[in-house]
């Protein structure tokens, strides 16, 4: 009798899970797009598969109709619909039409997320940690020591933000060399590089960049914003070359540094010119900040490209949104001048009028990487010392959605590799 009762209960649970589905729409009807990604991650953490319906109502999510999922959506303020299995089948039928630019991607495993960030408080915030915290997606903070000690293989996904991998302390020398936070940054970086066995901060940062490149080669997923994009590429291209002036490391740069760059060692860029002047707030001519200054805030928008959901799944995943036109935002590296982007790089978002790419992607070995220009998608000109953005004011941010697309991307890629 007891076994029969257990069988009946289990049968009831199975029926409740399969007779209905939970649809989390991601079009304009969604009250909180950002927290919806947190729900998807939470579902994966609880070992429940979830489907990403690419280009269906803004890239909606669909999973079995467990009551706990509905409850969690209500708690977090995420819009959802409970639909019958027959309705789900109708959605599947619509998506499967070869004439329709939609696709289903199954997510099964919550990716392990690492954020590269210094232990001390910096006078700026990080858009990725802001949105991960707001969406309630867990992550682990790591920095140079952990990467030098080869701890990256513990993770599926790595984020870099406002960082300088060339060892020039963000090229803040002219404006902030007398600021207490800048001087402390120099002291702490020099102490860390010495403790790890390096003679210079630039040598430590370059080895960190090389280890990150190896992480991607081995199947890792890299997402980076702002100066974590071009400074990373430049550090890789300058492996074995001193590109740092004496105000940063005590000795002059190599006068032949430009000629010695190995562009192929980087991920995205080629044929750019270094800017070694310590008083210039640029690493090279890759960055399109000046072009955006000419454009002006009221005209600064970038457009997400359309990709074939059935054939180009990866860029389709990364561009899921409820709008194709997104307001631009500045950063130390605001965007990437297209004349310096290598031909094998996929441009996913572009400021067309000034020929600057905002959002690019590529593959390296077994891994994937994404560069996203700018510092904060909801603060057009975020300055050093400005307070963090309150994402409670921007729950439907299209710019922040692009970050979160990258968070779930490894789960989709893993499933793709299995099939």
N, C-alpha and C positions, 0 to 999 in steps of 0.2 A: 504494500500500500504506500509506504514511504517513497519507494523508488518510482512508483507511478506518479505520485504527487510532484516529485522533483522533475520528472519528465514533462509533466503538464506545465510547470512553471517555466522551464527552459524553452519549451515550445512557444509559450506566450511571449517570452523575451525576444525570441527569434522573429516571431510574427510582428511584434511592435517595431523591430528594427528594420524589417524589410518591406512592410506593407505601406510605409510612408517614407518620405525623404524630407530633408531640410535643405531648402534653397536659400543661400545668402546672396541676394542680388548686389551687384557692384556698379549699377548704373546710377542715375541721378536720384533714384528712390532710396538709396542707402543713406541712413542717418549718420553713420560713422564708418567711413571707408577704412580708416587706419586701424581701428580696433577690430574690424572684420578679419584682417590678416592675423591678428592675435588669436582670434577664435580658431582660424584654420590651423595655426601652429599648436594651439591647445588640444585640438582634436587629434592631431598627429602624435602629440606627447602621450595621449591616452590610448595609443595603438589602434586608432580607428582610421581607416583609409578615408580620404576625401578627394573629390574630383575638382579640378580646375577647368571650368568651361570657358575656353579661350574665345574671346570676342562675343560671347553670349551675355548680353546685358552688362557690358563693361568688364567682363572677366569674372563671372560669378562662381561661387563655390557650392558644391552639392555633396551631401553625405547622408548616411542612414539616419532615420528620425528618432534618435535616442532623446528621451526627455531631458537628460542632463545637459545636452547641447542646447536645446531650446532655452533652458533655465540660464545657462551661461551667457547666451546672446542677450537675454533680457537684462541680466546684471550689468553687462558691459555697454548696453545701449546700442546694440547692433541689430539692424533690421533683418528679419528672416521670414520665410514662408514655409509652412508645413504643407507639402503637396503629396497627393496620392501617387502610388507607384505607376499608375497608368499615365499620369501627367509627366512624370520623369521620363517615361518611355517616349512620350511625344517630343520632349526636349531632345532626347538622344536622336530621335529620327530627324529632327530639324538640323541638328549639328552634323549628322552623317551625310547629308545631301552634298554631293561633290560640287555643286554650284554655289554652296554657301561657304564663306570664309570663316569657319568655326572649327574647333577641335576639342576633344576631351583629353585631359592629361590626369593620370592618377597619381596622387601623392600618398606615400606610405610611411616615410620615416622623417621625423623632425630633425633637421640638420643641427649639428653642434656648431655654435656660433662663437667666434672670437673677435673682439674689438681691440685693435692696436691703439693704446692710449697711455700716456705717461702717468705715473702714480700721483704726481703733484697736480694741484689745480692750476689750469691754464686760464688766461684772461679771455677766453673765447669758449664757446660750447661746440658740441659735435652733433650735427643733424641726425646722424645715425643712432647714437646713444639716446638722443631725445625721443626719436620715434620708436625705438625698441622698447624703451621704458613706458612710453604712452600706450603702445599696443600690448604691453605685458608679455613681451617675448624675451625669454632669458638669454643672457650672454655672459661670457667670461672675458675679463679684461686682461690683456697680456701686453708686454712691451719688449724692449730690445733683449733683455736677458733671457726671457723665455724663448725667443726666436733663435738667438745664438745657441741656446742649449737644445735646439731641435725639438721643441714641443709642439710645433705646428701640426704634425700628423695626427694629433689628438682631435683636430677640428675638421669640419667640412667646409666652413665658410669663414673668410677673414675680411675684416673691414679696416681700411686706412682712411683717415680724414685729413685734417689740417696738419700736415707733417712735412718736414723737409729732410729728404733722404740724401741730400748732397752735403750735409754737415755745415750749412751756413746759417743755422738757427733761424730759418724762415726768412732770411734777408730782411730782418727787422732792424738792422744795425743803425741806419740813419735816424729812424724815428724813435727807437726805444733803447738805444745802447746804455742810457743812464737810468732806465727804469729798473726798479728792484726786481720785478718778475723776470726781466730779460737776463740780468746778471745772475740770478739764481738758476735760470735755465742753463746758462753757460757752465756754471760750476757743477751742477748736477750731471750734465751730459759728459763733461770731462772726467768726472769721478767715475761714472758708470763705464765709460770706454776703457779707462785704466784698469778698473776691476775685472773687466772681461778680456784683458790682454791686448788691447789695441793702443797704438801710439797716438791716434787722432780720433776725434769724433767722426770725421768724414769716413775714415776707414771702417769704423764700427757700423755706421749707417749703410755703407755700401755692402758690407757682408750681410746685414739684415735684409737688404733688398735682394741679394743673391739667394738667400735662404727662402724668401717669399717666392721668388721665381721658381725655385725647385719644388716648393709646395704646390704651385699651380701645375708645373710639369707632371707631377705625380698624381694629379686628379683633383686638386683643391680648387675652390671657387674664391676669387678675389673681387671685392668691390671697393672702389676708392673714389673719393671726392676731393674737390678743391686742390690744394698743392700736393696732396698725396698722389696725384696723377702724374703730372709732368716731372716733378722732382724725383719720383720713383723711376720713371723711364730714363731720365738723364743719369741718375746714379748707376743704373745698369750699363748704359752706353759708355760711361766713363770709368768702367772697372779698370783699375791699374793706372789711372791718369789723375793727376792732381789738378782739379778745377777750382780750388778754393784759395782765395786770397789771404794774405798774411794777417789781416785783422781778425780772421776767424781761427786760424790754426798756427800762426807764428812763422810761416814761411810762404814765399810767393807761389802762385800757381804755375803750372807748366806752360811756357809760352806757346807751345805747340798743341795745347789741349784740344782746340777745335779740330785740328787735323787728325788727332788720334782717337776721336770718338768712334765707337763701333755701334752704329745705329741698330744693327740687327740684334744686338743683345737686349734691346728694349722690347716693349710690347706693341706700341702704337705709332711711334713717330720717327721721322727721318728728315735729314737735310735741314734741320733747324740750326740756328746760331745761338751759342751760349751768351749770356750776359753776366760777366764776372764782376762787374762793378758793384762793390758792397753797398753803395749808396742808391742803387736802383732796385726797386721792389719787384724784380722779375728774375726768373732763372734763365729764360731764353725767350725767343720770339714765337714759341708755340702758343702762348696764352693770348686770347682775344679780348682781354679786358678793355683795352683802349678802343677797340671797335664798338664795344657795348656802350662805352661812355659817349661816343658820338651818336649812337642810336638813341639813347635816353630811356628812362624807366618806362614811360608811357607807351613806347613802341617796342619794348624788349619782350619778345615772345619766341618760343621755339616750337616747332611742329614735330610730332611723333610720326614716323613713317608707318605705312601699312605693310605688313608682311603676310605671306601665305600661311595661315594657321595649320594647314595640312602638310606643308612641305618645309616651312621655315619655323619650326616650333620654338626654337630658342629665342630669337628676337621677338616673336609674337608674345611669348611669356613675359619678356622683359619690358614690353611696351603696353601691357594691359592697363587701361585707364577708362575713365568715364568722359574724357575729352581728349582730342588730338592736339589741341593748341594749349600750351602751358606757359604761364608767365615766367619770364626769365628772372635770374637772381645772380648777384655778383659774388666774387670771391677773390682770393689771391690768384687762383687760376679759375677764370670765369667760364671759358670755353676753349676750344681747340681749333686753331686755324687749319682749314681743310687741306691747304697746300702742303702741310707737314704730316698728314695722316697717311700711313702706309696703305697700299691698295688692298691688302687682305683683311683690313679692319672694317667691320660693319657699322655704318653710321645709322643710329636709331632715332636721333633727335637733332634737329638742325635749326639754327637761326638763319633762314635763307637769305635775307637781304644783305647780310655781311659775310656769308660763306664761312660761318663758324659752326662746328659741331658741338653740341651740348652733351650728347649721350652716345657712347660708342662701346662696342663689344668685340671680343675676339676669343680665339681658342689658342691654347699653347699646350702641346703634349696631350695629356689626358684631361687637362683642366680647362677652365673658362675664366675670363676676367671681364669686368665692366668698369669704365671710367665715366664719371658724371661730374661735369664742370659746375663750379659755384659752391658757396658755403652753406646757405640756409634757404630752402625753397620758399619760405614764407617771410623772409626779411631781406628785402632787395639789396640793401647795402649794409650788411652786418659788420660793424666795426669792432676792433679790439676793445674789450671792456663792456660791450653792450650786454644787457641781460639776456638770458636764454629765452627763446620763443616759447610761448604758452600754447601747446598744441590743442588744448581744450577749445581754443578759438578757431582752430583750423582742422576739424575732424574729417573734412572732405578734401584735403589738400591733394591736388593732382601731382604736384612736384614731389611730395613725400611718398605718394603711392609708388613712384618709380623705385625708391629705395627698398620698399617692402616687397616689390616683385622679385628683387634679387635675393631677399631673405628666403623665400620659398623655392627659388629656382633649383637649389641642390636636390631637394626632395623629388622634384619632377625629373631632373637629369638622371638621378639614381634609378628611378623606375624605367626611364627610357633605355638605360644601359642593360637592365635586366631583360627587357623584351627584345 
